[in-house]
Amino acid sequence: MLGIGALTLFLSASAQTYGFSVFIDPMLDEFGWSRSLISSAYTVATLISAGVVFLGGNLIDRFGHRRVMVVTTIVYAAALLLMGSVINPLTLLVAFTLLRATGSSVLTLTGRTLVSQWFIRRRGRAVSFINLGKMLGMAAVPAGNALLITHLGWRDAWRINALLVATLVPLALIFVHSRPEDLDQFPDGVKPDLETTASGTTQPVDEPSWTLRQAMRTRVFWLLLSASIVPAMVTNGLSFHQISILTENGLSSTGAASIFAIESAVALPMTLMAGWLADRFAPRYVLGLGQIALTVTMISLIFVSSVEMAIVFGILRGITTGTWILASEVAWPMYFGRRHLGSIVGMSFAISFVGAAIGPLPFGLIYDAVGSYDYAIWGLAVPSVLTGWAVLTAGSPAQVASQKSKSQP
């Protein structure tokens, strides 16, 4: 299950911003479109994906990971083929929407929640392991696509991506099972004390079991949700404008682009460390660490005026990337259990997609108004601080579970 989870994150790379960015210029060169047109298609497709991923979470809970993963992968491969056959803005929008709704949303959600079903005590390390698939995709897929585009053209490059993605279908059919209990196995491979739920299924005695509706009535749910939307909004906004910001601060375009490589290099070991921390400390503390790192990262960008400071900024971004995503993924099942994890995390994914879609806008609007990114950076540092404080005030999973029991007759 760890291997399948890591593979889904690796194969989702072509639908992520860093994966398809290398296709933008070749496509624009052929069609003569403006960058605003393709940016608008990206925003619309990402917003639609927010609704699709929420639906996908409910489908996972209802039909299981195998069925959802197989269908999603087939549609994802078809979307990649369609991207290689784009002929006008309408086909671009349709292909982009299918690409974002499957590869970067539902497929990613399926892989991440699958692993969380199979691990409880070692969930942090398990989630950090599958994130290595994401880091490998971030490092390898853009470079690989650039080579394919150079030698075969952008259309055939999309088609080769489709063939690679399609290999996941037989693997999912053969190996994927939603829960270890389906095979008379146990999370972490250790038999816990079990109880029978009202639906007739078994679960560990001390494991919470919340529906999405029940979770939404708690304060912790909304605190964790804020820890999804704020980092997604800030980090995606930074990624979209980062090269422009750094070149304005005196770096060359090549030097500015290399900061992404530094981020990936730091995020890789930080992901493993964050997994270790998440297994040993309350998730709110690791989430708080991620928010603090994000705030410091934002502020440091204002003072970047040399290559050395840019490297420091890249290191801070890597710490942020390797911390907050993993901590959030561990926190959801720890507070609300595994039974309805698809719908609960699907809501989180949907909200983060909205944040990612609107993230670039404040940077662009404020820059156009005052000619500087500094005000946008300071402004977006504020919600990062507030979110860090908010998650640190969240109660423990045991305290939240006691509130549930008190509210029920």
C-alpha positions in Angstrom: 0.0 0.0 0.0 2.9 2.3 0.7 4.3 1.6 -2.8 0.9 2.3 -4.5 0.5 5.5 -2.5 3.9 6.7 -3.4 3.3 5.8 -7.1 0.0 7.7 -7.2 1.8 10.9 -6.0 4.6 10.4 -8.4 2.2 9.9 -11.4 0.1 12.9 -10.4 3.1 15.2 -11.1 2.0 15.8 -14.7 -1.2 17.4 -13.4 0.5 19.5 -10.8 1.7 23.1 -11.5 5.3 22.1 -11.5 4.6 19.3 -13.9 2.7 21.0 -16.7 4.6 24.3 -16.5 7.2 23.1 -19.0 4.4 22.6 -21.6 3.1 26.2 -21.3 5.7 28.0 -23.5 5.7 25.4 -26.3 1.9 25.4 -26.5 1.8 29.2 -26.4 4.4 29.3 -29.2 2.3 27.1 -31.4 -1.1 28.7 -30.9 -0.1 32.3 -30.2 -2.3 32.5 -27.1 -1.8 35.0 -24.3 -0.6 33.9 -20.9 -3.7 35.3 -19.3 -5.8 32.9 -21.4 -3.9 29.8 -20.1 -3.8 31.3 -16.6 -7.5 31.7 -16.6 -8.0 28.1 -17.8 -5.8 27.0 -14.9 -7.9 29.0 -12.4 -11.3 27.7 -13.7 -10.0 24.1 -13.9 -8.7 24.3 -10.3 -11.9 25.7 -8.9 -13.9 23.0 -10.6 -11.5 20.5 -9.2 -12.4 21.7 -5.7 -16.0 20.4 -6.1 -14.8 17.2 -7.8 -12.4 16.2 -5.1 -15.1 16.7 -2.4 -17.3 14.3 -4.4 -14.4 11.9 -4.8 -13.9 11.8 -1.0 -17.5 10.6 -0.6 -17.1 8.1 -3.4 -14.1 6.6 -1.6 -16.1 6.1 1.5 -18.9 4.5 -0.4 -17.2 2.4 -3.1 -13.6 1.9 -1.7 -10.2 3.0 -2.9 -9.8 0.4 -5.7 -12.8 1.4 -7.7 -12.2 5.1 -7.4 -8.5 4.8 -8.2 -9.1 2.7 -11.3 -11.8 5.0 -12.7 -9.9 8.1 -11.8 -6.7 6.8 -13.4 -8.5 5.9 -16.7 -10.0 9.4 -16.9 -6.6 11.0 -16.0 -4.9 9.1 -18.8 -7.6 10.2 -21.2 -7.1 13.8 -20.1 -3.4 13.5 -20.8 -4.2 12.2 -24.3 -6.7 15.1 -24.8 -4.0 17.6 -23.7 -1.9 16.2 -26.6 -4.8 16.9 -29.0 -5.7 20.5 -28.0 -6.7 22.6 -30.9 -8.5 25.6 -29.4 -9.2 27.3 -26.1 -12.3 25.2 -25.5 -10.5 21.9 -25.8 -7.7 23.3 -23.6 -10.3 24.2 -20.9 -11.9 20.7 -21.0 -8.6 18.9 -21.0 -7.2 21.1 -18.2 -10.3 20.6 -16.1 -10.1 16.8 -16.4 -6.4 16.9 -15.7 -6.7 18.9 -12.6 -9.9 17.1 -11.3 -8.3 13.7 -11.6 -4.5 13.7 -11.4 -3.9 16.5 -9.0 -7.1 16.0 -6.9 -9.0 12.7 -6.7 -6.0 10.5 -7.5 -3.9 12.3 -4.9 -6.7 12.1 -2.4 -7.1 8.3 -3.0 -3.4 7.6 -2.6 -3.0 9.6 0.6 -6.1 8.3 2.4 -5.3 4.7 1.4 -2.1 4.8 3.4 -3.8 6.5 6.3 -6.2 3.6 6.5 -3.4 1.0 6.8 -1.4 2.8 9.6 -2.3 4.4 12.9 0.7 4.3 15.3 3.2 4.7 12.5 1.0 6.9 10.3 3.5 9.8 10.3 6.3 7.8 8.9 4.0 6.1 6.4 2.7 9.4 5.1 6.3 10.8 4.9 7.3 7.8 2.9 4.6 8.3 0.2 5.5 12.0 0.1 8.9 10.8 -1.2 6.9 9.9 -4.4 5.8 13.5 -4.7 9.3 14.8 -4.1 10.7 12.4 -6.8 8.0 13.5 -9.2 8.8 17.2 -8.5 12.5 16.5 -9.3 12.2 14.1 -12.2 8.9 14.8 -14.1 9.5 18.4 -15.2 13.0 17.6 -16.4 11.8 14.4 -18.1 9.0 16.2 -19.9 11.4 18.9 -21.0 13.5 16.3 -22.7 10.5 14.7 -24.3 9.3 18.0 -25.6 12.8 18.8 -27.1 13.1 15.5 -28.9 9.4 14.5 -29.7 7.4 17.7 -29.4 4.8 18.7 -26.7 1.9 16.6 -28.1 3.8 13.3 -28.0 5.2 14.2 -24.6 1.6 14.4 -23.3 0.8 11.0 -24.9 3.8 9.3 -23.3 2.7 10.7 -19.9 -0.7 9.1 -20.6 0.9 5.7 -21.2 2.9 5.9 -18.0 -0.1 6.8 -16.0 -2.2 3.9 -17.4 0.2 1.4 -15.8 -1.4 2.2 -12.5 -4.7 0.6 -13.6 -3.6 -3.1 -13.4 -1.6 -2.4 -10.2 -4.7 -0.9 -8.5 -6.9 -3.8 -9.7 -4.5 -6.4 -8.3 -3.2 -4.9 -5.1 -5.4 -2.1 -3.7 -7.6 -2.8 -0.7 -9.2 0.0 1.3 -8.6 -1.3 4.8 -6.4 -4.0 6.4 -9.6 -5.3 8.1 -10.9 -6.3 4.6 -8.1 -8.9 4.5 -8.4 -9.9 8.2 -5.2 -7.9 8.9 -4.7 -4.9 11.2 -3.3 -1.4 11.0 0.5 -1.3 11.5 0.4 -5.2 11.4 -0.5 -5.2 15.1 -3.7 -6.7 16.5 -5.4 -4.1 18.7 -8.3 -4.5 21.1 -11.3 -4.3 18.8 -14.9 -3.2 19.2 -17.9 -3.7 16.8 -19.5 -0.5 15.5 -23.1 0.1 14.8 -22.6 -0.7 11.1 -21.2 -4.2 12.0 -17.5 -3.4 11.2 -14.6 -3.6 13.7 -12.2 -0.9 14.7 -9.6 -0.4 17.5 -11.3 0.5 20.8 -9.5 3.8 21.2 -10.0 4.9 17.5 -12.4 7.8 17.0 -15.1 7.5 14.3 -16.7 10.7 13.1 -18.9 11.4 10.1 -18.2 14.6 8.1 -21.4 16.2 9.6 -20.3 15.4 13.1 -16.8 16.7 12.5 -18.0 19.9 11.1 -19.7 20.7 14.4 -16.4 20.8 16.2 -14.0 23.7 16.6 -11.0 21.5 15.7 -12.4 20.7 12.3 -12.4 24.4 11.3 -9.0 25.0 12.9 -7.5 22.1 10.8 -9.4 23.4 7.7 -7.7 26.8 8.2 -4.4 25.0 8.3 -5.2 23.6 4.8 -6.4 26.7 3.0 -3.9 29.3 4.3 -0.7 27.4 3.4 -2.2 26.3 0.1 -3.1 29.9 -0.8 0.3 31.4 0.3 2.6 28.7 -1.1 0.8 28.5 -4.5 0.8 32.3 -4.7 4.5 32.3 -4.0 5.3 29.6 -6.5 3.4 31.5 -9.2 5.2 34.7 -8.6 8.5 33.6 -7.0 10.8 33.9 -10.0 9.4 37.4 -10.7 9.9 38.4 -7.1 13.5 37.0 -6.9 14.5 38.6 -10.3 13.2 41.9 -9.1 15.4 41.5 -6.1 18.5 41.1 -8.2 18.8 37.4 -9.0 19.2 36.1 -12.5 16.3 34.1 -13.9 18.4 30.9 -13.8 19.4 31.6 -10.2 15.7 32.3 -9.3 14.6 29.0 -10.9 17.2 27.0 -9.0 15.6 27.9 -5.7 12.9 25.3 -6.5 15.6 22.7 -6.5 16.9 23.8 -3.2 13.4 23.6 -1.8 13.0 20.1 -3.0 16.4 19.0 -1.6 15.5 20.3 1.8 11.8 19.1 1.8 13.0 15.5 1.2 14.7 14.9 4.6 12.3 17.4 6.3 9.4 15.2 5.2 11.0 12.2 6.9 11.7 14.2 10.0 8.2 15.6 10.1 6.8 12.0 9.9 9.0 11.1 12.9 7.7 14.2 14.9 4.1 13.5 14.0 4.4 10.0 15.4 5.8 11.3 18.7 4.1 14.6 19.4 0.5 15.9 19.2 -0.3 16.9 15.6 -1.2 20.5 16.6 2.4 21.1 17.6 3.8 19.9 14.3 1.1 21.9 12.4 2.1 25.0 14.5 5.7 24.4 13.5 4.7 24.4 9.8 2.8 27.6 10.2 5.7 29.3 12.0 8.0 28.2 9.2 5.6 29.5 6.6 5.5 32.9 8.3 9.3 33.2 8.6 9.6 32.1 5.0 7.3 34.9 3.8 9.1 37.6 5.8 12.5 36.4 4.7 11.6 36.8 1.0 11.3 40.6 1.6 15.0 40.8 2.6 16.4 38.6 -0.3 18.9 40.8 -2.1 21.7 38.3 -2.7 22.2 34.7 -3.8 23.0 33.7 -0.2 19.8 35.1 1.1 17.9 33.4 -1.7 19.4 30.1 -0.7 18.2 30.7 2.9 14.8 31.4 1.5 14.8 28.2 -0.4 15.8 26.2 2.7 13.0 27.8 4.7 10.5 26.9 1.9 11.7 23.3 2.0 11.1 23.2 5.7 7.6 24.5 5.2 6.8 22.2 2.3 8.1 19.1 4.2 6.1 20.0 7.4 2.6 21.4 7.0 1.2 19.0 4.4 2.3 15.9 6.3 1.1 17.2 9.6 -2.3 18.0 8.2 -2.7 14.5 6.7 -1.8 12.9 10.0 -4.1 15.2 12.0 -7.3 14.4 10.2 -7.5 10.6 10.9 -6.0 11.1 14.4 -8.9 13.4 15.4 -11.7 11.9 13.4 -10.8 8.3 12.6 -10.6 6.3 9.4 -14.3 5.3 8.8 -15.3 8.4 7.0 -11.8 9.7 6.2 -12.4 10.1 2.4 -15.3 12.6 2.8 -13.5 14.5 5.7 -10.1 14.8 3.9 -12.0 15.4 0.6 -13.5 18.6 2.2 -10.0 19.6 3.2 -8.7 19.0 -0.3 -11.6 21.0 -1.8 -10.9 24.0 0.5 -7.1 23.9 -0.2 -7.9 23.9 -4.0 -9.9 27.0 -3.6 -7.0 28.6 -1.7 -4.5 27.5 -4.4 -6.7 28.9 -7.1 -6.9 32.4 -5.5 -3.4 32.4 -4.1 -1.7 34.2 -7.0 -4.3 36.9 -7.2 -3.3 39.1 -4.2 0.3 39.2 -5.4 -0.7 40.3 -8.9 -3.3 42.8 -7.8 -1.2 44.5 -5.2 1.9 44.6 -7.5 -0.2 46.2 -10.2 -1.5 48.7 -7.7 1.7 49.8 -5.9 4.5 48.3 -8.0 5.9 46.1 -5.2 5.2 42.6 -3.9 6.2 43.6 -0.3 2.7 44.6 0.8 1.3 41.3 -0.4 4.0 39.4 1.4 3.4 41.2 4.7 -0.4 40.9 4.3 -0.3 37.2 3.7 2.0 36.7 6.6 -0.8 37.7 8.9 -3.2 34.8 8.3 -0.2 32.5 8.6 0.5 33.8 12.1 -3.2 33.6 13.1 -3.5 30.0 11.7 -0.4 29.0 13.7 -1.9 30.3 16.9 -5.3 28.7 16.1 -4.0 25.2 15.6 -1.8 25.4 18.7 -5.0 26.1 20.7 -6.7 23.0 19.4 -7.4 20.3 22.0 -6.0 16.8 21.9 -7.9 14.0 20.0 -8.9 12.6 23.4 -10.5 15.9 24.4 -12.4 16.2 21.2 -13.6 12.6 21.5 -14.9 13.3 25.0 -16.9 16.3 23.6 -18.5 13.9 21.2 -19.5 11.5 23.9 -20.9 14.2 26.1 -23.1 15.6 23.2 -24.6 12.1 22.5 -27.4 10.7 24.7 
